[in-house]
Amino acid sequence: MTAELAIETTDLRKVFRNRWSGKEVCAVENISLRVNRGTTFGLLGPNGAGKTTFVKMLLSACIPTAGTARVYGKDTKDPEARRPIGYLPENHRFPTYFTGAGMLDFYAALSGVDSAKRRKLIPELFERVGLDPKWMDVRVGKYSKGMLQRVGLAQALIHSPTLLVLDEPSDGVDPVGRRQIRDVLHALEAQGVTIFLNSHLLQEVELFCRDVAIVNKGRVVLEGAVSDLTAGKGYKLVAMNGSGPKEWNLGSREEANGKIDDLRREGFSIESLVPTTSRLEDVFIEAVQGKK
């Protein structure tokens, strides 16, 4: 594994066997991924595609049937590979009798953060994730779902990880909260933290992630930079005459230039010429339906 990679998997595979019927189900089929240090990487796929199983193998919560997984060059079976990871699972369950501050103090202690640093960090993290410090002394059983997501993110950050693995980090959070969480993650990215996330909110992934992989039926069906996957293959031209604005979709720059010349000769004024783009949602649907 090169020094530039935060995550590297090679032919990672996981087969589950039904203990009653003996039938085997392959949840992850030979996935090989490379995630660069300091990038924002999104893992996408429909329900049951194998995303959560893949993440569990990265965290060594699930042992691969075959293949290898490494974090910063260390095999994920090595406990040292997990020290730099902060993890926010989907549908997490924190003990409801903890206060927000007490819960963070507990998880920070488990991560080896000393008590003096914990006292300083906890109020800072509350503000960082957009939680009013007044909630520090309130039991988490009284938190809303959005507040639980925020305090869950604070839990993942408590030991200053260099790799964040987030499963649906914006789930249950209102639009303002999602924006705040994106801002927090962008600040971490600027500091060199690698962020690996699963999300079904494709618009959020498109706004946030630099690179993505789309998984379907346990296999990677498409991967690449978001900017490349959503790049258009043509141009949209808008021009106006006495009848009002009209639009044309053109396939190449040469075609666009020729059309502009024709329209000017016909007395049109050119309003705009912009490259067309695809939404990540369109790319995703085409990929999982086998059209790409």
N, C-alpha and C positions, 0 to 999 in steps of 0.2 A: 504493500500500500504506500502510495506516495505521500509526502508531507502535506500536499495540497488537499487531500481528501479527509473529510470528517467521517463519512460513512462509505463502506464498500462491501457489497454483497456479491457473491459469485455462485450462480446456479443454486440459489437458496430454495429449498423445497420443504414442504410440510404436508404429511399425510396423516389423517386421523382415521382410526379404526373404531367402528361401532362395536362396543363390547358385547352387545346382544346378538346382532346379526352377523358380525364379522366383516361387514362391508366397509371398504376403504373409500375415503373422500379426500381428494387432493385439494387443500385450501390454497397453497402457494406452489406454483409450478415453475421452478428454475428461473427465479428472478435475479438478474444481475443489475445492480444500480451503483452509480458513483455520484456522491454528493460532495461538492467542493466545500472547503472550509469557508465560513463567513457568508454563505449564500442563504437564500430563502427558497426552500424546496417544498412543493406541494405534492402529496400522493392522493390521487383521485380515483374514484371507481364507484360503481353502483353497490348497493347493499349486498353483502355476501361475496364481494370480489376478492377478499383475502387481505385487505388493508390492515385490519386490526391484528390478524395473525402475523403478518409481516413485522409490524411494530413490536409485538410481543417477543418475536425472535431477536430483534435488535436489543431488547432489554433483558434477554435471557430468561424471560418469564415462560418461554415456550422453547423447547429444544428442537432444532431443525432435524428433519429426517435425513437431509443431505445438503451439501453445499456449505459455504462459510459466510460469516458476517463479521465485520470488523468496524470498530469505532476508534478513530485516531490511531489506526494501526494495530490495535489490540483485539484479539478474538473476543467476541462478546461473552464467551463462557468464562473469561477471566474477570473476576470482580472489579479489578482496576479499570476495566473498560467502562464501567457504569458510573464511576465517580464524577466525570465531567458532565453527566446528563441530568437535565431537569425535565420532569415528565408531568404532564397534565392529562390524565385519561378522560375519555368520554364517560359521562354519567358517574362521575366520581362520588364517593360517599365518605364524608368526614364525620367523625364522632360528634353527634349533635350537642353533647354536653360541654364541649370545648367552647370557650369564647374564641373570637377570631384571632386575637393576639396569642391566646393559649395554644391554639392549634398550630399557628406558625412557629411558636416557640418549641413545641413538641417535635415537629418535622425538622426544624433547623438543628435541634439537638441530635436527632437521628443521623443527620448529615454531617455531624462533627463540627458544627459552628459553635464557638465558645460563647458563654453566657453574656459577656460584656458586648460582644459584637451583635448578639441576638437582640439585646435591648435597644441598640441603636438602629438596627436594620428594620425591625418590624414596623414602627411608625412610618419610616421612609417608604417601605413597600406598600403600605396602605394607601398613601398619597399617590404613589407611582402608578398603581393600577386603578386609580379613580375611586377609592373607597374613603368616605369621610372617617377620620380617626375616631369619631365618637362610637363607631361600630366595633372598635377593638375589644371592648369589654362586654359585648353582647354575644350570647351563645349563637353558634352558626346555625342551630336549628331554627332560628328566627330570620335567617337570611333568605332573600328571594333567589330565584335561579340565577339571575344575572349577577347578583352579589357573590353567589357561590362560585361562579366562573371566575370572577375577579380575584377572590381570595385563593382559588385554586391556582391561578397564574402566579400569584405572590408566593404560594407554596413551592411552585416549580422553580422560582427565581431565588429562593432563600439562601442557597449555598453558592451563588454566583456561577452557574454552569456555563460552559462554553458550547454546549449543544442542547438546544431545547427541542423536545419531542412533544408536540401538542396535538391532541385528538379533539377536533371540533372546539377550538378555543373560544369561538364567538357564539356558541349555542346558547340560546335564551337571553342574549344580550341585545338591548335596544340599539338602533342605528348610531346614536351618539356614543354609546359604550363601545360599539364595534370600532368606531373611528378612534377612540381613545386607546383601545387595545392595539390597533394597527400602529398608532404612534409609538406606543411602548416598544413594540416589536421592531419597528424601524430604527429606534434609538439603539436597541441591542444589536441589530445588524450592523449599524455604523461602528459599534465597538468591536466588531469581529465575531460576534456570536452566530453560530450556525443554527438556523431554525428549520425544523422538519415538521410539517403539519399535514394532518388529514382534515378534510373539510368537505361537506356537501354544498357549502355556500360558494358556488363557482365565481360569483362576482367578487367576493372577498379575496379568493385565491388570485383572480386576475389582477386585482388592485395591489396585492401584496407580494406574491411570489415571483421570483425571477425564472425559476425552472420548475417543471412539473413532469410527473409520470402518471399515465392513466393505466389502471389495472382493471382487467375484466377476466372473470373465471380463473383467477390465480396467476394470470400472465400479464406482463407489460405489453400493451397494444400500441402505445404511442408515448414518446417522451421527447423533451427538448425545451428550449427557452420559450417562455410565454410569448415574447415579442415575435419569435419566428413562427410559432404555431398559429398565432392570430393575424399574422401579416396578410394583407390582401394580395390578390393577383390581378388587380386592375385599378381603374380610377373612376370616380364619380364626378361628372361635369355638370355644372348648373350655369345656364345662360338665360338671358332675358331679352325679350323684344316687346313690341306693343301689346301683345297678347298675354304677357306675364311670364313668369319663370318656367323653364322646362329643364328636365334632367335626362342625362344619358349615362349609361354604364359602359365603360370602355375597357378593353382587355389589355392594352399595352400603351406605353408612352407615345409610340409612333402614331397609334390610332387616335389617341387623345389630341396630339398636336395637329393631325390632319383635320379632325373634327372642329377644332378651334378655328383653323384657317377657313373652313367652309362656313362656319357660323358667322364669322366676322364679315365675310363677303356678303352674307345674307342680312347684315344689319343687326345681328345680335350683339349684346354686350356680355362679356364673360364675368360671371359672379364668383365662381369658385371652381377649383380643380383639386380634389383631395384623393389620396390613395384609399382604396376600400380596405376594411378590416373585418375579420370574423370575430364574433364573441367566443370566449372560451367555452361557453355552454354549447354552442354549435359544434365546435371542434370535439368536445367531449361526446356528444350524442352520436356524431358520425363515427368516432373511434370505437365506441362500445357496440354500435350496430354493425361494425365491420365494413363501413363505407370508406375508410381511410387507409 
